[in-house]
Amino acid sequence: MKSIGLCIAVAASLVCGHAEARVTALVGATVIDVSKHGSAGHDIANAVVLLDGKTISAVGAKGQVPIPAGAEIVDLSGKFIIPGLVDGFCGMQNQAEANAELYEGVTTIVGSGDDRRGTLYFAADPSPHVYPADGAGTTDDWDLLRSDPAWRDRLADGDAQHELTPQETDAQLAETARRGTRVIWVGHNITPDNAKALIATSRRLHLVTYGEFIATPYRIGIEAGVSSLLHMTRIELGLASPDAIAKAAADPDGPAARAAYKSVDKIDPADPAVARYGDLLAAHNTAIMPTFSLFYAVLPGHRNLWREPAAALLDPKAIGITTDPATGELYYPNPKLRPILEAIATHSWAIDKVLIAHHAPVLAASGATWQGSLPGISMHTELEMLVRAGLSPREALAAATGNYAEQFGWTELGAIEPGRRADLVVLEQDPTKDVVNADRIAAVYLAGAKLDRAALLKRAPN
């Protein structure tokens, strides 16, 4: 597989303006500050934002930023500008899904290919910037290196996954990093010593790590410096008893692991142990990525996402465990599963609210295309859910933008500052007053080019 660069080409038919690089001056909007996890709030009213090719060259109040002669001036008076949204964990299977992401202002994704989200699609044009995620340290039929004859047999998982040797893992990390991988998933069957070594090596290679542990106790992964923990209902396994964790570690894919998850379902969110867990995450600056969108359809207050304009691009058959396009309700193969899943989601939701209240850093991600989560569209439900979980609208926006720069060192994105990539979303109304306004989009700029959003809604062949 060829390496994926940071900037993806944009099809000329979907870009407004001239093909050659020129300075564009966005004038009159309010630039929203999402720095310091959304705690700063130094917005710039009546701003000038200069886009020079693919990057931002200057930002400031009108009258303080000289506009170069010959610049294209775009009047955005009364509007608001935020950085392009980042979906920190999702699949993207085709051009239609890429279009849906861009239409909804998602300009960067951490893309995963797996048995729930299908094969990650790298050929989209136009496309959000794709930061590939890959597993490591274990056999995996979905590994990005499986296309390489030198790795194909070594990574085939057969009937069950097994760990690679430390030497194999180091070689795997070096090779997948060389090909452009940005995130390493540290999965269920990685044991503690290997997890610690994998996290340390990833850090040296400037790779971000996502932990979804079972064989490694969560405390060990957190203390080893894992960058982020993935998924509500998974993160809470860190609250299981030492005995349950030990049994699950010896049986990460079997009944013992399921029993450990069930034991967590009995923990009272008011138990001081939950608050201590949040304190542990905050002390180690370990981010949580709840992917609330995966449970959006089973939590109260959900709506039918298939009524959104971008949903017309999507094939319901490509969404694993989809919702009914007519009603927005999740399909339940067995009706008896509904109260069980709702109870699990409601309990996990309550636990995560406590973790967030104890200032665990938060990152927004949709988990699409699984369990009713739709590309692009569900990033906005994620923002809504984060606010319902206790974040302010500005803090929720930061979770989908600036926090990725601050937590992961991805300083090419996440802020409207000189030198950053010119990925911008122009909004009709103030998103800091109501995060729903983040979906009232007037324009999307991808690497400095204004996208034709109407053209994005036309289904493209794959």
GIRAWO-V451149 format. One record per pair of residues at least 6 apart in sequence whose C-alpha atoms are under 7 Angstrom apart, sorted by the first residue. I is the first residue (numbers start at 1). J is the second residue. If there is no record, write none. Layout:
I/J
I/J
This chain:
1/147
2/179
3/179
3/180
4/180
5/180
6/129
7/129
8/127
8/129
9/125
9/126
10/125
10/126
10/127
11/125
11/126
14/451
14/452
14/455
15/449
15/450
15/451
15/452
16/450
16/451
16/452
21/53
22/52
22/53
22/71
23/50
23/51
23/52
23/53
23/71
23/72
24/50
24/51
24/52
24/71
24/72
24/73
25/48
25/49
25/50
25/51
25/67
25/71
25/72
25/73
25/74
26/48
26/49
26/50
26/73
26/74
26/75
26/76
27/46
27/47
27/48
27/49
27/73
27/74
27/75
27/76
27/77
28/46
28/47
28/48
28/75
28/76
28/77
28/78
29/45
29/46
29/47
29/76
29/77
29/78
29/79
29/80
29/81
30/43
30/44
30/45
30/46
30/47
30/79
30/80
30/81
31/43
31/44
31/45
31/47
31/80
31/81
31/82
32/43
32/44
32/80
32/81
32/82
33/40
33/41
33/42
33/43
34/41
34/394
34/397
34/398
34/402
34/415
35/398
35/402
37/395
37/398
37/399
37/402
37/403
38/394
38/395
38/398
39/395
44/60
44/61
45/61
46/61
46/62
47/60
47/61
47/62
48/59
48/60
48/61
48/62
48/65
49/58
49/59
49/60
50/56
50/57
50/58
50/59
51/57
51/422
51/448
53/448
54/421
54/422
54/447
54/448
55/419
55/420
55/421
55/422
55/447
55/448
56/417
56/418
56/419
56/420
56/421
56/422
57/418
57/419
58/417
58/418
59/65
59/417
59/418
79/426
79/427
79/428
79/429
80/426
80/427
80/428
80/429
80/430
81/424
81/425
81/426
81/427
82/424
82/425
82/426
83/401
83/414
83/415
83/416
83/423
83/424
83/425
84/105
84/106
84/107
84/401
84/423
84/424
84/425
85/105
85/106
85/107
85/108
85/400
85/401
86/106
86/107
86/108
86/109
86/400
86/401
87/106
87/108
87/109
87/110
87/364
87/365
87/366
87/379
87/400
88/109
88/110
88/364
88/365
89/109
89/110
89/111
89/112
89/365
89/366
89/367
90/109
90/110
90/111
90/112
90/366
90/367
90/368
90/369
91/111
91/112
91/113
91/117
91/120
91/368
91/369
92/98
92/111
92/120
92/121
93/118
93/119
93/120
93/121
94/121
94/124
94/462
95/124
95/460
95/462
96/313
96/314
96/459
96/460
97/314
97/375
98/124
98/127
98/128
99/456
100/310
100/313
100/375
100/376
101/375
101/376
102/128
103/310
103/453
103/456
104/376
104/377
104/439
105/425
105/444
106/128
106/376
107/128
107/129
107/423
107/446
108/128
108/129
108/130
109/128
109/129
109/130
109/131
110/130
110/131
110/132
110/133
111/120
111/130
111/131
111/132
111/133
112/120
112/132
112/133
113/119
113/120
113/142
114/142
116/320
116/370
117/369
117/370
131/181
131/182
132/181
132/182
132/183
133/181
133/182
133/183
133/184
133/185
134/143
134/144
134/181
134/183
134/184
134/185
135/143
135/184
135/185
135/186
136/169
136/172
136/173
136/184
136/185
136/186
137/163
137/164
137/169
137/190
138/161
138/162
138/163
138/164
139/155
139/156
139/157
139/161
139/162
139/163
139/164
140/155
140/156
140/157
140/161
141/155
141/156
141/157
145/151
145/176
146/152
146/155
163/190
166/194
182/207
182/208
183/207
183/208
183/209
184/207
184/208
184/209
184/210
185/209
185/210
185/211
186/209
186/210
186/211
186/212
186/213
187/211
187/212
187/213
188/212
188/213
188/214
188/215
188/252
189/214
189/215
189/252
190/215
190/216
191/215
191/216
192/216
192/220
195/221
196/221
196/224
199/209
199/224
199/225
199/226
202/208
208/227
208/408
209/226
209/227
209/228
210/226
210/227
210/228
210/229
210/230
211/226
211/228
211/229
211/230
212/229
212/230
212/234
214/248
214/249
214/252
215/248
215/249
215/250
215/252
216/249
217/238
217/245
218/238
219/238
222/284
222/286
223/284
226/286
227/286
227/287
228/286
228/287
228/288
228/289
229/235
229/287
229/288
229/289
230/288
230/289
230/290
231/289
231/290
231/291
232/290
232/291
232/292
232/348
233/348
236/264
237/261
237/264
239/264
240/260
240/263
240/264
244/260
245/260
247/256
248/256
248/257
248/260
251/257
265/344
265/347
269/350
269/351
274/354
275/354
275/355
275/358
278/355
278/358
278/359
278/360
279/358
281/360
282/359
282/360
282/361
285/361
286/360
286/361
287/360
287/361
287/362
287/363
288/360
288/361
288/362
288/363
289/362
289/363
289/364
289/365
291/364
291/365
291/366
291/367
292/382
292/385
293/366
293/367
293/373
293/378
293/381
293/382
294/366
294/367
294/370
294/371
294/372
294/373
295/345
296/302
297/329
297/330
297/372
298/342
299/342
299/345
299/346
303/328
304/327
304/328
305/328
306/325
306/328
310/457
313/457
313/459
316/322
319/369
319/370
319/372
320/369
320/370
320/371
321/331
321/370
321/371
321/372
322/330
322/331
322/371
322/372
323/329
323/330
323/331
323/372
324/330
324/331
330/372
332/338
353/389
353/390
357/390
362/399
363/399
363/400
363/403
364/382
364/399
364/400
365/379
365/382
366/373
366/378
366/379
366/382
367/373
368/374
368/375
369/375
380/439
383/396
383/397
383/435
384/435
384/436
386/396
387/393
387/396
393/431
393/432
393/433
393/434
393/435
394/432
401/414
402/414
402/415
404/410
404/414
405/411
405/413
405/414
411/420
412/420
412/421
413/420
413/421
421/447
422/445
422/446
422/447
422/448
423/445
423/446
423/447
423/448
424/444
424/445
424/446
425/441
425/443
425/444
425/445
426/441
426/442
426/443
426/444
427/438
427/440
427/441
427/442
428/440
428/441
428/442
429/437
429/440
430/437
431/437
431/438
444/450
444/451
445/451
